[in-house]
């Protein structure tokens, strides 16, 4: 098994173990190995395993991929000791279990214990979702055997609800377990929030919870990672719809620009029982769920992580006479360059490539 050590560039010190059977991307895209180097393209190069060997192929990147100082043309086999350059980032290929490599982090007893607790909690959540799916599927199967359409209608919402839960669980597990660089671009925040609201509407209707979206017209574009913000809002909405009383509850979503503060605000308000006082100090910690058997406690942890990586903040407050308000604040101006462009490598630290080009 091979590994990549970042030995120069903004991410120096990072280490990526290459799994034996899973292709990897190098770049700033969310599906690639994490890179914060602005001279690296979003999808810079592809690393592909084949019969125990690894091959590199440049993906028409802005500044090219280099193996031991030579520009990669076509498919290039990698070996331990090779040095790879992508923009201003230099990596060394090593044997993941070779001499001189640090022992794998998984051998640390504290880490092993934490991994065990995490797996146990996640497995418990998955088991509950599967039980819900089994219950709904059994009801639908019985209805089909009897030709009873009304019974099928009653069973299907159970299946749909648990499909939603497993989808949210997988997304949050991915966001919780691995940092990905944000893909910041100007976007209409109210449209991103609106998409999350519409995605949650079917769940709200199944619970007969009223879901209202109040959007401020004429908002300027926001510098955000639209996918990350969408996931944050979806997590807050899922909690709010679950908390609101079934058949009579209401959830309200607001999206505004805070005058004079230079921030956008998104509020998700429910009329549920509120957050118990004993939970509040641990509200954003992993697995501190208020849902009992119905939750894994990752939703708010992931939401805070993604909001804070935007330079924003997330907070909660009680709603009178009952309920909770969750509020996200995001900066209206991050002060960073256009993140959609790949910038030229620093002179003297990379091959002599100086043009600006889309990543």
N, C-alpha and C positions, 0 to 999 in steps of 0.2 A: 504494500500500500504506500502511495506517495503522499507527500504533503507540500504545501506552498508556504514559505516563510516570507513575509514582506520585510525586506531589509532596507528599503529606502522609499521615501514618499510620505504623504500625510498619515498613512495607516501603518507606519513602521512598527514592527513587533507583533502584528497580527499573524495568526497561523491558521491555515485551512487544510484539513485532512481531506483527501480526495477519495470518496467511496469507490469500491472496486467496480460497481456496475451502473453508476449514475452519472451521466454527463453533467458538466458544470459550465456555467457562463462566468466570464470575467467582465465586470463593468459596473456601472452605477444604477442599472435597472434593478427593480425590486426582486426579480427572480435570479439575479446574479450573485456571485460572491461579493460581499459588501465592500464597496470602495467609496471613499469620499474625495478622491483625487479628481479635480475638475478637468484634468487633461486626459482622463480616461473616458471613452465613449460609453454610452448607456449599455450597449451590447457590443463589447469590444472584441472578445475572442471566445472561442468555444473549446473546451477541453473534453475529449471523448475517450472512454476506455474501450479497449478491444483485446480480448484474450490475454489479460494481464499486463498490457502495455497501454500507455496514455499518449494521445496525439493532440496537438494544438492546431487550430485553424483560425486565422484572423477573419473577423466578420465585417470587412470593409470599414474598419474603424478610421477615425479622423487622422490619427497619427501612426497607425501601424502597430504590429506586434513584433518583438525582436527576441530571438533565442540566441544567447551567447554573442550578442552584438550584431547578428545577421537578421535582416528583415525576413519574417516568416512568409514564404510563398507556398501556397498550397497547404498540404497536411504535413506537419513536422512531428516526429516522434520525440517524446520527452524522456530524459533519464535523470536519475539523482545527480545533483551537482550542477545541472543546467541553471543559467540565470535568465530570467524572462523580464522584459521591460515592456510596460504598457503605459504610454504617455510618460509621466514623471515618476511612475511607481516601478520599483525593481523588486522582483521576487526570486527566491532560490528554491529549486526543486530538491526535496530531501526524501529519504526513506522514512516513513512515518514511525518506524520502529528501529531505526538505525542508531549507531553510536553517536553520542553527542546530542541527540534529541532529548528534550525534557520528558520525564515520564508522563504518560497521558493523565489529564486532569481527573479522569474517571477513577484513578487509583486512590484518590484522596478519600479517606473514610467519611469526612463531613459531606463531601460532594455526593458520595454514594448514598449516604443516608437521605440527603435532600432529594436526590433523584428517586429513591424508593418511595418517599412520602408523596412526591409529585405524581408518580405513576399510579400509586394507590388511589389518590384523590381523583385523577382523571379517569381511571378505570371504573371507579364507583359512579361517576357521572355518565360514562358511556353505558354502563350496565342499566342505569335507570332509563336512559333514552331508548335502549333496545327493548326494555320491558314495555315502555309506552308504545313503541312501534308494533310489538307482538300483539298487544291488546287491541290496537286499532285494526291490524291486519286480520286478526281472528274475527273481529266483528264484521268486517267487510266480506271476508270469505264466507261466513255463515249467511250473510245477507244475499250473496250471489247464489249460494246453493238453494236458498228458498225463493229466489227471484223477488226479494223484497227490496225495492229501490229505496224506500224510506229508511230502512235499517242501514243500508249502505251509506246514505247521506249522514246518518248519525255517527257511523264509525270512521268515515274518511277524515273529519277534522282532527281526530286523535292521531292518525298517521301523518297528516300535513304538519301538525304542531310539532311532532317529534322530529320530522325531517328538518324543520327550521332549527330546532335545538341542536341537532348534530352538525348542521352547517355552521352555525355560530360557534360551536365548540371547536371545530377544526380551524376556522379562521383565527380564533383567539389563541389556540395552541401554537399556531405558526407565528403569530405576532409576538407571543410571550417568549417563545423559545429561541428566536433568532432575530438579531438586529438587522434591519435592512436600511440602506440609505434612503432618506426622503427624496421624492421626485417633486421638487417645488416648481410650481408654475402658476401663473395667474388664472384663476377660475372664479366663477360666480358662486359664492358660498351658498346663497339661497337655493341654487339649483342642486348643489350636492346634498344639502339637507333635505330638500324636497324629494330627491330620489330615495333617500333612506326612509322618509315618511311613507312614500308610496309602497316601498318594499315591505314595510311593517303593517300596512293597512289590512291585508288579508288576515294576519294574526289577530289584529285588534277586532276585526269583524267576527271572527270565530268566537272570541270571548265577549262579544257585544260591548266592547269598550269604545267610546267615542274618541276619535283621533283628529285633532284640529291643528292646522299649520298656519301660523301668522307670519307672513314674510313682508319685510320692508322693501318696497319697490325702489329701484334706482341705486342699489348698493354698488359701490365700485368693486372691481375685481379684487380678490384676496390672494395673497401669495401662500398657497397651501399645497400639500400633497392630497389631491382630491380623494384618492382611494383610502388613505389613512384617516382623513376626517370623516369620510362616509362610514368607515368601520367604527369610529368613536361614537358617532351619533346613533348608529344602529344598536350599539351596545347599550347606550342610555335608554333608547326607545324600548328595547327588549325588556329591560328592568322595569321601566315605567308601566308598560302594558301588563306585565306579570303582576305588578304591585296593585294596579287599579282594581277595584271591585268588579268581579265578573257580572255582566248584564247591566250594570249601572254606572260603571266607572268612566272617567274621562282623562285623557292625556292631551296636553297642549304644548306645542313646540313653537318657539319664537326665534327669529334670526334678525339681528340688528347690528348697526354700526354705532358704537358708543361715542357720543359727541365729546370731542376734546380729549378723549383717552387714547386715540389711535389704536383701538382694538375692535375686533368683531366679537359679538357675543351670540352664543346659541344656548337657549334654555329649554330644558325638557321638564315639564311639570306634571305630576300625577296626584290623584286624590286618594292614594292608598293609605295604609296604616302608619307610614313613616318608617324611619330607620331606628331600630332600638338603640338606646344610649350605650349599651355595652359593646355594640358593634362599631360605633362611630370612630373610635380611635384607630381601628384596623380596617376601615372601610375600603381603602385602596390597596391593601395588602393581598397577595395571592391567596386564593382559597378562603377568604373571609366572606363567604356567601351568606346572605340573609334569606335565601330561598330554600334552605334545607335540602331535601333530596332532589330538588329540581334544578340546582345550580352547581357550578364548580368554582365560582369565585374568581374567574379570570376576566370578566367583562370590564369592570371598573379599573383593574390593574392595567389592562391593555390600553384602555381609554386614556388614563393618566400618562402612561408611557409615551403614547403617540402625541398627545397634546403638549407635553413638556418638551418633546423633541422639536416641536414647532416654535418653542420659546413662549408657549402660552401656559395657562393654568386651568385647573378644573376644581370646582368646589361644590359643596351641597349646603342647603339650608332647609329648615322646616317650612312648610306651607300651612298657613292658618286657614281653617281650623284643623286640617289634617292633610297629610301628604308630604311630598318631597319635591324640591326644585334642584335639579342638577344643572350647573352652569359651566360652559366652556368659554374661555376667552382666548382669542388668537390675535397676534400682532397684525396690524394692517400694513406694516412696512417692516420687512425683515432686514432691510439694509444690505442684502447680499446681491451679487450680480445675477444676471439672467441664468437660472439654473437649467434652462433648456439647451444651453450651448456648451460645447466642449471647448475649453480654452487651451491655448498652446502651452507646451511644456516649458518649465523654467529653463532659461538659457544655461548651458553648462551642466545641466542635470539630466539631460535626455538627448536623444538624437535631434539633429538640427531640423526641426519642423516647427514653423512659426505661425501658420495660418489659423484662423478661427473657422470652425465648421460645425454644423449640427452634429450632435452625438447620436 
